[in-house]
Amino acid sequence: MITFEKIRWKNFLSTGNQFTEINLALDSEAKFSKNSTTLIVGTNGAGKSTVLDALTFSLFNKPFRKISKGQLVNTVNEKDCMVEVEFSIGSTEWKVVRSIKPNKFEIWRDGSLMDQAASANDQQKWLEQNVLKMNYKSFTQIVILGSSAFVPFMQLTASNRREVIEDLLDIKIFSSMNGLIKDKIRLIREEIKTFELKKESLNDKVEMQENFIEELEQQGKGRIEDNETKIKTLGIEVNTHLEKNEMIQGDIDDLTKQQELLTGATKKLRELGNLKGKISNKVSNITKEHKFFTEHTVCPTCEQDIAEDFRINKIADAQTKAKELQSGYKELEEAIKNEEEREHQFTALSKEITTLTHGISKNNTRISGCQRQIRDLESEIQKLTEQLADRNTEHEKLTTFKDKLSSTYEELSSRKDTISYYDFMYSLLRDGGVKTKIIKKYLPLINQQVNRYLQKMDFYINFTLDEEFNETVQSPIHEDFSYASFSEGEKMRIDLALLFTWREVARMKNSVNTNLLIMDEVFDSSLDGMGTEEFLKIIRFVIKDTNIFVISHKPDMHDKFESMIRFEKVKGFSRMAEG
């Protein structure tokens, strides 16, 4: 049983920066030993319904009314919105703290903060599944009734109705199990696909190995003989190229000897060229000197007369030197011509030697290619010889492949048997399986309790839910009514009867049973026809061990309740009135 003890909030909706706190536990000094009733009153906008939003926000991260999360923060203070709820389950004390600006979500157990490593979504899922053991829909069906934001059970979709019932009957675990089995089926199907692929691969390997052994035995010797013939042919080709290389090398040696005789021509030609340059310079200088003394009788620098004898001697000396140099220059040009011819011969021999060397290189490439083919053929011959010599090895490989194939077939068969079992389990745990059988078992009790509560409220109809949670309504006067055909007051009585029934079922199952019941404005509209005292008498004696809060606009009913909480608005902030 979940025993709610305390809820407090600040900067939440119209509440200011001071905590508002309500005790949710049973009052030990109440007039009635089993239950406690509290009237919560206030004008519109005073904040009397804030407790509903604070409670559902703290537990499920969503307000009860249709309010966005951002709108929950007080618009004046605009920060530090916080809600705390304390409750116990057995001997374990729990506290849930949730805030906005800054965002916070904390779960406390026996005074210690739970691990915050998980995401907020994962924490929320853990809180609902492992602590509260109910979700928002189930909580609102057994704890809250009467507000305009409340969706009665009969107005829920079929799937949501089933969800509520599964929570109440503690059979949602079957849905979780079914989800796990579904995941397991998916994994096994993937394994089956893997084994199918493995089986196909091994079948191919067995076939290939069998063909290989057959080919080995039938064609191995023939391939060896073919390779040996190819090796002989390649050997002949290698020898031919080697002989060609020997002939070419002989030609190269002859040309090299001829080239040696011409060695140094280039060097000598360079030396003669230098000498030619020097003679040309001397000729140029003598020419300049001859021209100077021929054209000048007076020194152009000092303007003194040049002695005639000196000038004639200089001219004659220049002419003599010029004739000598002219004779030497001709001999030099002849020598240069000879050396140029020798250099040309040397170059021609070098080109011819290069061409012959390239031929040897091409032959060597062909020889290398032939030798490589010979090595490959010899390697293949060796491999074939070894394979022919040891056929048992290949047969062993074939046996290994067949063993693996057999094992794969067994694994595949096992997986198929397993998935058949899981498929059976999956069918049992589906909505139409064991859950439906359990629901069928409880349906008579549920229908009995609903009608019992309807009679206590002086509503004499026969209300029956089927396996799909669709209603059949009969009365002494009319048949085939539906929930939608009743007035709002009659619908409210049906909603109350269902609420009381769900709480009774929860108590029997000891799962989502709680000490708290909140009714929002049930006396302000639909239940006007039923006396307040009669209704309170019903909930006091029908519902056990419960702290009942009734939210209303009617403070004049306070004498019908054991206690009253009044909310008021002061300077724009909602607060609990004193006294």
Secondary structure, DSSP 8 states (H G I E B T S, - for coil): -EEEEEEEEESBTTB-SS-EEEE-S--TT-SSSS-EEEEEE--TTSSTTHHHHHHHHHHHSS-SSS--GGGGB-TTT-S-EEEEEEEEETTEEEEEEEEETTTEEEEEETTEE----S-HHHHHHHIIIIII-S-HHHHHHHHEE--TT---GGGS-HHHHHHHHHHHTT-HHHHHHHHHHHHHHHHHHHHHHHHHHHHHHHHHHHHHHHHHHHHHHHHHHHHHHHHHHHHHHHHHHHHHHHHHHHHHHHHHHHHHHHHHHTTTHHHHHHHHHHHHHHHHHHHHHHHHHHHHHHH-SB-TTT--B--HHHHHHHHHHHHHHHHHHHHHHHHHHHHHHHHHHHHHHHHHHHHHHHHHHHHHHHHHHHHHHHHHHHHHHHHHHHHHHHHHHTHHHHHHHHHHHHHHHHHHHHHHHHHHHHHHHHHHHHHHHSTTTHHHHHHHHHHHHHHHHHHHHHHHTT---EEEE-TT--EEEE-SS--SB-GGGS-HHHHHHHHHHHHHHHHHHHHHHTSS-BSEEEEESTTTTTTTTS-HHHHHHHHHHHS-S-EEEEEES-GGGGGGSSEEEEEEEETTEEEE---
